[in-house]
Amino acid sequence: MAFDVICEIEPPTRPDIRHVRHQIGVLAPVAHSFLIPDNHIGRATVSSIAVAHEVAAMGGRSIACLNSRDRNLLGFQRDMLTAAAYGVGEFLFVHGDKPTEGGRTGELTVRTMIEQARAMGERPGFTPPRIGVAAGLRPLPGWKRAADFVFAQMSFDVDALLRWRESAGITTPVYAGVLVLASAGMARRLAATIPDIDIPADLVQRVEADRRAGVEAACAQVAALRDSGAFDGVHLVTVSRYREVALLLEHVLA
């Protein structure tokens, strides 16, 4: 079975995509495709659709993330038209992180976005999109089971991911979330904002003593998930450590 590594790109918060291009170039040897976040962690960023188009221009595959937090129905339809015009046809629909300023539109949900995208995909001139959803390590509702693929929640616990995968009972592709822990400070921020994530204390200590420890742990987790045969791949968030990850992961997965 193929095992895909989907690397998340850090999107630009300024009108400059050179850093995006650099990430793509560095990660290309280990990445099957790239996930482009949408207004990452509640901050305004360059459109995920525009960045996905840039990935395609560099010869890569991409998944554009769209959140329901920032959109009303007309805005969502605009984005789907733009994506179709740019040839972007693969999406991850999410709720969206809490914004740093302002609030939510409150009009759309992930479920209604899926329904709208499916309906637009049936119109003349449109290609039906492939749509993925994010899932916590808990039973999946029926509407999420109808998605084309699933991104499982970030976890540092391989056994927990395997137990969830066995109990999920779905046949669509599933990608396990793997996060590079870059610092002890990052661990504290994650613990404060994502209550469902359990970060091993010994990993935090290792990262505090050696910044390479987070990269090594994430690459080892990717290898363990591949060797388990339970997942179709991983959604890998490298944060600022993408150079180190690319070097080590190419060796680990060889």
C-alpha positions as a LaTeX table, in Angstrom:
\begin{tabular}{lrrr}
\hline
Residue & $x$ (\AA) & $y$ (\AA) & $z$ (\AA) \\
\hline
Met1 & 0.00 & 0.00 & 0.00 \\
Ala2 & 1.26 & 3.48 & $-0.87$ \\
Phe3 & 2.17 & 5.70 & 2.05 \\
Asp4 & 1.89 & 9.42 & 1.35 \\
Val5 & 3.61 & 12.19 & 3.26 \\
Ile6 & 1.50 & 15.35 & 3.07 \\
Cys7 & 3.60 & 18.26 & 4.32 \\
Glu8 & 1.92 & 21.36 & 5.64 \\
Ile9 & 3.28 & 24.62 & 4.29 \\
Glu10 & 3.65 & 27.70 & 6.48 \\
Pro11 & 1.61 & 30.27 & 4.49 \\
Pro12 & 2.85 & 33.85 & 4.12 \\
Thr13 & 1.39 & 36.67 & 6.20 \\
Arg14 & 2.95 & 39.24 & 3.83 \\
Pro15 & 2.50 & 39.70 & 0.06 \\
Asp16 & 5.61 & 37.64 & $-0.69$ \\
Ile17 & 5.61 & 33.95 & $-1.58$ \\
Arg18 & 9.35 & 33.35 & $-1.79$ \\
His19 & 9.32 & 31.53 & 1.54 \\
Val20 & 6.55 & 29.24 & 0.25 \\
Arg21 & 8.64 & 28.39 & $-2.78$ \\
His22 & 11.63 & 27.63 & $-0.58$ \\
Gln23 & 9.61 & 25.27 & 1.63 \\
Ile24 & 8.26 & 23.44 & $-1.41$ \\
Gly25 & 11.73 & 23.07 & $-2.90$ \\
Val26 & 13.24 & 21.77 & 0.33 \\
Leu27 & 10.43 & 19.34 & 1.15 \\
Ala28 & 9.79 & 18.09 & $-2.40$ \\
Pro29 & 12.07 & 15.02 & $-2.06$ \\
Val30 & 9.99 & 13.63 & 0.84 \\
Ala31 & 6.52 & 15.10 & 0.18 \\
His32 & 3.84 & 13.42 & $-1.89$ \\
Ser33 & 1.76 & 16.61 & $-1.70$ \\
Phe34 & 1.40 & 19.83 & 0.29 \\
Leu35 & $-1.37$ & 21.08 & 2.55 \\
Ile36 & $-1.91$ & 24.84 & 2.39 \\
Pro37 & $-3.54$ & 26.23 & 5.58 \\
Asp38 & $-6.19$ & 28.94 & 5.45 \\
Asn39 & $-5.66$ & 32.02 & 7.67 \\
His40 & $-3.35$ & 29.90 & 9.80 \\
Ile41 & $-3.92$ & 30.04 & 13.60 \\
Gly42 & $-6.36$ & 32.88 & 13.23 \\
Arg43 & $-4.03$ & 35.26 & 11.32 \\
Ala44 & $-4.60$ & 36.64 & 7.84 \\
Thr45 & $-2.46$ & 34.88 & 5.22 \\
Val46 & $-2.20$ & 34.74 & 1.46 \\
Ser47 & $-5.11$ & 32.74 & 0.03 \\
Ser48 & $-4.64$ & 28.98 & 0.28 \\
Ile49 & $-6.05$ & 28.69 & $-3.24$ \\
Ala50 & $-3.44$ & 31.07 & $-4.62$ \\
Val51 & $-0.65$ & 29.19 & $-2.83$ \\
Ala52 & $-2.02$ & 25.84 & $-4.09$ \\
His53 & $-1.85$ & 27.26 & $-7.61$ \\
Glu54 & 1.78 & 28.21 & $-6.96$ \\
Val55 & 2.53 & 24.65 & $-5.81$ \\
Ala56 & 1.10 & 23.33 & $-9.08$ \\
Ala57 & 3.22 & 25.80 & $-11.04$ \\
Met58 & 6.29 & 24.29 & $-9.35$ \\
Gly59 & 5.20 & 20.79 & $-10.36$ \\
Gly60 & 3.78 & 19.72 & $-6.99$ \\
Arg61 & 0.43 & 18.45 & $-5.76$ \\
Ser62 & $-1.56$ & 20.37 & $-3.20$ \\
Ile63 & $-4.58$ & 20.34 & $-0.92$ \\
Ala64 & $-6.06$ & 23.77 & $-0.21$ \\
Cys65 & $-7.51$ & 24.18 & 3.24 \\
Leu66 & $-10.68$ & 26.29 & 3.56 \\
Asn67 & $-12.24$ & 27.18 & 6.91 \\
Ser68 & $-15.87$ & 27.88 & 7.65 \\
Arg69 & $-14.98$ & 30.54 & 10.22 \\
Asp70 & $-14.25$ & 33.32 & 7.74 \\
Arg71 & $-16.85$ & 32.70 & 5.05 \\
Asn72 & $-20.44$ & 33.38 & 4.22 \\
Leu73 & $-22.12$ & 31.49 & 1.40 \\
Leu74 & $-21.28$ & 34.01 & $-1.32$ \\
Gly75 & $-17.64$ & 34.15 & $-0.25$ \\
Phe76 & $-17.41$ & 30.37 & $-0.32$ \\
Gln77 & $-18.94$ & 30.19 & $-3.80$ \\
Arg78 & $-16.41$ & 32.82 & $-4.94$ \\
Asp79 & $-13.56$ & 30.71 & $-3.56$ \\
Met80 & $-14.80$ & 27.58 & $-5.31$ \\
Leu81 & $-15.09$ & 29.48 & $-8.61$ \\
Thr82 & $-11.56$ & 30.80 & $-8.15$ \\
Ala83 & $-10.27$ & 27.32 & $-7.37$ \\
Ala84 & $-11.94$ & 25.89 & $-10.47$ \\
Ala85 & $-10.42$ & 28.64 & $-12.63$ \\
Tyr86 & $-6.96$ & 27.87 & $-11.18$ \\
Gly87 & $-7.36$ & 24.10 & $-11.52$ \\
Val88 & $-7.31$ & 23.54 & $-7.75$ \\
Gly89 & $-9.54$ & 20.55 & $-7.06$ \\
Glu90 & $-8.54$ & 19.04 & $-3.73$ \\
Phe91 & $-9.59$ & 20.56 & $-0.41$ \\
Leu92 & $-9.57$ & 20.08 & 3.33 \\
Phe93 & $-12.59$ & 21.75 & 4.94 \\
Val94 & $-12.17$ & 22.73 & 8.60 \\
His95 & $-13.88$ & 24.77 & 11.29 \\
Gly96 & $-10.95$ & 27.16 & 11.75 \\
Asp97 & $-8.89$ & 28.31 & 14.71 \\
Lys98 & $-10.05$ & 31.12 & 16.97 \\
Pro99 & $-9.25$ & 34.42 & 15.20 \\
Thr100 & $-6.77$ & 36.83 & 16.76 \\
Glu101 & $-9.04$ & 39.75 & 15.83 \\
Gly102 & $-12.76$ & 39.99 & 15.15 \\
Gly103 & $-15.07$ & 36.98 & 15.18 \\
Arg104 & $-16.73$ & 34.34 & 13.03 \\
Thr105 & $-19.27$ & 34.96 & 10.30 \\
Gly106 & $-21.42$ & 32.19 & 11.80 \\
Glu107 & $-23.09$ & 31.40 & 8.46 \\
Leu108 & $-21.28$ & 28.28 & 7.27 \\
Thr109 & $-20.30$ & 24.98 & 8.82 \\
Val110 & $-17.96$ & 22.33 & 7.45 \\
Arg111 & $-20.99$ & 20.20 & 6.65 \\
Thr112 & $-22.71$ & 22.93 & 4.61 \\
Met113 & $-19.44$ & 23.69 & 2.82 \\
Ile114 & $-19.26$ & 20.05 & 1.72 \\
Glu115 & $-22.86$ & 20.15 & 0.52 \\
Gln116 & $-22.29$ & 23.37 & $-1.40$ \\
Ala117 & $-19.05$ & 22.15 & $-2.97$ \\
Arg118 & $-20.66$ & 18.90 & $-4.09$ \\
Ala119 & $-23.54$ & 20.85 & $-5.65$ \\
Met120 & $-21.19$ & 23.25 & $-7.44$ \\
Gly121 & $-19.17$ & 20.29 & $-8.71$ \\
Glu122 & $-22.22$ & 19.16 & $-10.67$ \\
Arg123 & $-22.49$ & 22.43 & $-12.60$ \\
Pro124 & $-21.32$ & 22.66 & $-16.23$ \\
Gly125 & $-17.64$ & 23.52 & $-16.46$ \\
Phe126 & $-16.81$ & 22.28 & $-12.95$ \\
Thr127 & $-14.88$ & 19.16 & $-12.04$ \\
Pro128 & $-16.21$ & 17.50 & $-8.88$ \\
Pro129 & $-13.67$ & 18.31 & $-6.13$ \\
Arg130 & $-12.06$ & 15.86 & $-3.73$ \\
Ile131 & $-12.95$ & 16.91 & $-0.21$ \\
Gly132 & $-11.37$ & 15.90 & 3.07 \\
Val133 & $-12.33$ & 16.54 & 6.67 \\
Ala134 & $-10.46$ & 16.67 & 9.97 \\
Ala135 & $-11.37$ & 14.21 & 12.71 \\
Gly136 & $-10.64$ & 13.97 & 16.41 \\
Leu137 & $-9.76$ & 10.59 & 17.87 \\
Arg138 & $-13.40$ & 9.78 & 18.56 \\
Pro139 & $-16.29$ & 8.20 & 16.59 \\
Leu140 & $-16.90$ & 9.85 & 13.23 \\
Pro141 & $-20.36$ & 11.27 & 12.46 \\
Gly142 & $-22.02$ & 9.93 & 9.34 \\
Trp143 & $-21.53$ & 13.06 & 7.25 \\
Lys144 & $-17.76$ & 12.97 & 7.79 \\
Arg145 & $-17.71$ & 9.34 & 6.70 \\
Ala146 & $-18.90$ & 10.51 & 3.27 \\
Ala147 & $-15.75$ & 12.60 & 2.75 \\
Asp148 & $-13.15$ & 11.54 & 0.19 \\
Phe149 & $-10.37$ & 11.42 & 2.80 \\
Val150 & $-9.86$ & 12.08 & 6.51 \\
Phe151 & $-7.08$ & 13.85 & 8.41 \\
Ala152 & $-6.82$ & 12.38 & 11.90 \\
Gln153 & $-6.01$ & 14.70 & 14.78 \\
Met154 & $-2.39$ & 15.46 & 15.64 \\
Ser155 & $-1.11$ & 13.04 & 18.24 \\
Phe156 & 2.23 & 12.04 & 19.72 \\
Asp157 & 0.82 & 8.62 & 20.65 \\
Val158 & 1.13 & 6.03 & 17.88 \\
Asp159 & $-0.86$ & 3.45 & 19.86 \\
Ala160 & $-3.76$ & 5.89 & 20.31 \\
Leu161 & $-3.80$ & 6.59 & 16.58 \\
Leu162 & $-3.80$ & 2.86 & 15.80 \\
Arg163 & $-6.65$ & 2.17 & 18.24 \\
Trp164 & $-8.72$ & 4.95 & 16.71 \\
Arg165 & $-7.99$ & 3.76 & 13.17 \\
Glu166 & $-9.10$ & 0.24 & 14.03 \\
Ser167 & $-12.33$ & 1.46 & 15.60 \\
Ala168 & $-13.16$ & 4.08 & 12.95 \\
Gly169 & $-14.46$ & 1.53 & 10.46 \\
Ile170 & $-13.97$ & 3.64 & 7.33 \\
Thr171 & $-12.52$ & 2.62 & 3.97 \\
Thr172 & $-11.62$ & 6.09 & 2.66 \\
Pro173 & $-7.96$ & 7.18 & 2.88 \\
Val174 & $-6.91$ & 8.29 & 6.36 \\
Tyr175 & $-3.84$ & 10.39 & 7.15 \\
Ala176 & $-2.49$ & 10.52 & 10.70 \\
Gly177 & $-1.44$ & 13.87 & 12.10 \\
Val178 & 2.24 & 14.19 & 13.08 \\
Leu179 & 3.63 & 17.40 & 14.56 \\
Val180 & 7.24 & 18.40 & 15.02 \\
Leu181 & 7.66 & 19.76 & 18.54 \\
Ala182 & 10.07 & 22.66 & 18.07 \\
Ser183 & 10.45 & 23.86 & 21.66 \\
Ala184 & 9.23 & 23.51 & 25.23 \\
Gly185 & 7.43 & 26.82 & 24.78 \\
Met186 & 5.54 & 25.39 & 21.83 \\
Ala187 & 4.53 & 22.42 & 23.99 \\
Arg188 & 3.08 & 24.75 & 26.64 \\
Arg189 & 1.15 & 26.73 & 24.03 \\
Leu190 & $-0.29$ & 23.57 & 22.51 \\
Ala191 & $-1.33$ & 22.23 & 25.90 \\
Ala192 & $-3.12$ & 25.52 & 26.62 \\
Thr193 & $-4.98$ & 25.75 & 23.31 \\
Ile194 & $-5.61$ & 22.09 & 22.33 \\
Pro195 & $-6.89$ & 20.20 & 25.39 \\
Asp196 & $-7.18$ & 16.89 & 23.50 \\
Ile197 & $-3.48$ & 16.69 & 22.70 \\
Asp198 & $-1.23$ & 14.79 & 25.11 \\
Ile199 & 2.43 & 15.75 & 24.83 \\
Pro200 & 4.81 & 13.31 & 26.58 \\
Ala201 & 6.78 & 15.01 & 29.33 \\
Asp202 & 9.95 & 13.14 & 28.40 \\
Leu203 & 9.73 & 14.49 & 24.83 \\
Val204 & 9.40 & 18.05 & 26.12 \\
Gln205 & 12.49 & 17.51 & 28.28 \\
Arg206 & 14.46 & 16.11 & 25.33 \\
Val207 & 13.46 & 19.02 & 23.12 \\
Glu208 & 14.44 & 21.49 & 25.82 \\
Ala209 & 17.89 & 19.91 & 25.97 \\
Asp210 & 18.32 & 19.40 & 22.21 \\
Arg211 & 16.26 & 21.14 & 19.50 \\
Arg212 & 16.86 & 18.19 & 17.15 \\
Ala213 & 14.87 & 15.86 & 19.43 \\
Gly214 & 11.50 & 17.04 & 18.14 \\
Val215 & 12.53 & 16.39 & 14.54 \\
Glu216 & 13.89 & 12.95 & 15.38 \\
Ala217 & 10.74 & 12.00 & 17.30 \\
Ala218 & 8.43 & 13.12 & 14.47 \\
Cys219 & 10.43 & 11.25 & 11.80 \\
Ala220 & 10.44 & 8.12 & 13.97 \\
Gln221 & 6.67 & 8.44 & 14.36 \\
Val222 & 6.20 & 8.74 & 10.60 \\
Ala223 & 8.23 & 5.56 & 10.12 \\
Ala224 & 6.26 & 3.71 & 12.81 \\
Leu225 & 2.94 & 4.70 & 11.24 \\
Arg226 & 4.15 & 3.63 & 7.81 \\
Asp227 & 5.34 & 0.27 & 9.15 \\
Ser228 & 2.00 & $-0.31$ & 10.90 \\
Gly229 & 0.17 & $-0.47$ & 7.55 \\
Ala230 & $-2.88$ & 1.10 & 9.22 \\
Phe231 & $-2.78$ & 4.50 & 7.52 \\
Asp232 & $-2.58$ & 5.75 & 3.96 \\
Gly233 & $-0.06$ & 8.36 & 5.02 \\
Val234 & 0.58 & 11.24 & 7.36 \\
His235 & $-0.23$ & 14.90 & 7.58 \\
Leu236 & 3.13 & 16.24 & 8.72 \\
Val237 & 3.46 & 19.68 & 10.29 \\
Thr238 & 7.13 & 20.61 & 10.30 \\
Val239 & 6.73 & 24.22 & 11.55 \\
Ser240 & 10.11 & 26.00 & 11.29 \\
Arg241 & 12.04 & 22.71 & 11.21 \\
Tyr242 & 11.27 & 21.81 & 7.60 \\
Arg243 & 14.94 & 21.78 & 6.53 \\
Glu244 & 15.94 & 19.35 & 9.29 \\
Val245 & 12.86 & 17.21 & 8.66 \\
Ala246 & 13.56 & 16.94 & 4.93 \\
Leu247 & 17.12 & 15.78 & 5.52 \\
Leu248 & 16.30 & 13.20 & 8.18 \\
Leu249 & 13.03 & 11.89 & 6.74 \\
Glu250 & 14.58 & 11.12 & 3.37 \\
His251 & 17.00 & 8.85 & 5.20 \\
Val252 & 14.39 & 7.34 & 7.54 \\
Leu253 & 11.97 & 6.43 & 4.75 \\
Ala254 & 14.60 & 5.17 & 2.31 \\
\hline
\end{tabular}
